[in-house]
Amino acid sequence: MKVTVLGTGYVGLVSGACLAHFGLDVTCADVDGDKIDKLVKGEIPIYEPGLEEVVHRNVHAGRLHFTADVAGAIPNAQVLFLAVGTPPLPDGSADMRFIFDAVDIISENHDGYQVIVTKSTVPVGTGAKIESIMARKHDRESYAVVSNPEFLREGSAVSDFMHPERLVIGCDEEKALDIIMRLYKPQIDQNVRVLITNRVSAELIKYASNAFLAVKISFINEVSRLCEEVGADVMAVAKGMGMDTRIGPRFLHPGPGYGGSCFPKDTRALLDVGREHKVGLRIVEAAVMANDDQVQRSLNKIQHAFGTMEGATVALLGLAFKSDTDDVRESPALKIAAALLDAGVRVKAYDPAASQTALRELPGLEIVNDPYDAADGADGLVVATEWNEFKKLDWPELKKRLKRPLVVDLRNLYDPIEVREAGFTYVAFGRP
Ligand code: NAD
């Protein structure tokens, strides 16, 4: 089966490489010529564990191709995946420019029977709009539009795609469904749960899932505030809550707020869909507001711990929005760094993968090579991303390097007793 993936970013490249791994003939097409040039040379433009190997293996096997000629990649493909970006507009709604540009290219070059599959996260009703664009020029029998939202997580994207928890397929047409089921046969054979539903429901499942997880994160962040007032330990509270299988332990970890290219934009876009249909989504609204507060709350914590920020140097560990990625989109770590720089603070930052992407956004950062370089001469350490390599630090060495033994742990990574016994002042969220 020939497949073309339009958009070769985090989702498109991983999806394309993994589909090729499952034996399909895949072309990844992108309008970004530089990105394609890199891929053609064998360079992987993003940091994603395990991705390089899958890409190289499948390129060598002749099953994975890259092209900047998007139009040329449309004919002959039986399935066309839309994996272009849907970034937020200033009013919170999704910017659908890239989707509709891509659909125009498909419409211009449509050939034979083709299934257009939306993998990008799109507002409810997008499938119907795509269908009507196609209907302007083409016989309704010659194409189908399917919603197949992607749930992979950056940092574990390859294994998430190869062994998904669930496949959601929004499709009402038997012929198209049969093609999609054949395409996903290797995953389905692993007993992956498959939900086949109508297209609008599939579109909404993605937004509702991300919004629900965002609510869970904002909920525990608010509980951590209360913990600080009443002397409770949020880690114990979260653990106790998570033991209830109705609640579950995941996404109950306090931190500087959710970030990344999905939760902030998808919660806002869902609110926009609610507004459009005159349905108030007050819980999601509250989660968004609580999350916005969390960056300020992180900054207040830093300021309070440091005493004064005037002339201060902060050793910042972590810039990515979470561990195992170089993605800094909506990263709370980057927002904190930006606010510190604005306040005239010197920020010595270290991140195992995101230093360069962060530097492009914030040229004022001083990038160093490891946590100990960051600590050299700094007034305190701020941990903003939960990378594994930050979980075990050499406290005596850090103490030697820092001007003063202070740790502001915005990810609640450490055992407060251990850090305090090492002679540090330790500040975290919701811990006595
Ligand atoms: P990205 O920005 O990394 O990649 C998008 C790519 O699309 C870019 O390389 C861009 O050049 C390309 N593009 C734009 N217009 C194009 C066109 N007309 N033809 C071909 N290529 C075009 O975005 P991403 O993070 O991969 O996200 C893509 C979509 O998937 C978004 O809707 C996002 O919400 C969703 N999603 C993302 C994740 C994630 O973890 N990043 C997870 C699930 C779903």
Boltz pocket constraint, residues with backbone or C-beta under 6 A from the ligand:
constraints:
  - pocket:
      binder: B
      contacts: [[A, 6], [A, 7], [A, 8], [A, 9], [A, 10], [A, 11], [A, 12], [A, 29], [A, 30], [A, 31], [A, 32], [A, 35], [A, 70], [A, 83], [A, 84], [A, 85], [A, 86], [A, 98], [A, 101], [A, 102], [A, 105], [A, 119], [A, 120], [A, 121], [A, 122], [A, 150], [A, 151], [A, 152], [A, 153], [A, 154], [A, 261], [A, 262]]
      max_distance: 6.0
